[in-house]
Amino acid sequence: MERRCIAECRLEDTGFNYTMSLIQGKYRMYILYALMEFGVVRFNELKKYIGTITFKTLSATLKVLEADGLIHREEYPQVPPKVEYSLTERGRSLIPILDEMCEWGDQNRLPGEGRA
């Protein structure tokens, strides 16, 4: 790999920065992980699975992920309303990255260490 001078580069011009702009945020990765693991998931199932997220934050985060083209929202015309979320093709392209993060966590978790 060629050595580059940091003074001549900008983080905002990197693919890393673009990827981070899509997945950073307190709950985005949790939502993407849940959809990767469980496929099609309803709003209340996501809320229960994540646990610490508020309804307002979950709703806002889902809207951002949908606007970014990472998740699909399917609304069914019934009473009460039924809405399901799943990964789009673009969202599924993140699965290898999520898998690697899971693998790294499994291999590097210290004995007795649980959740963060």
RATAKA-V116713 format. One record per pair of residues at least 24 apart in sequence whose ideal C-beta (glycine too) atoms are under 6 Angstrom apart, sorted by the first residue. I is the first residue (numbers start at 0). J is the second residue. Records with the same first field share a line. If there is no record, write none. Layout:
I: J + J
This chain:
21: 67
26: 52 + 60
32: 97
34: 86
35: 94 + 97
39: 83 + 85
40: 84
41: 83
42: 82
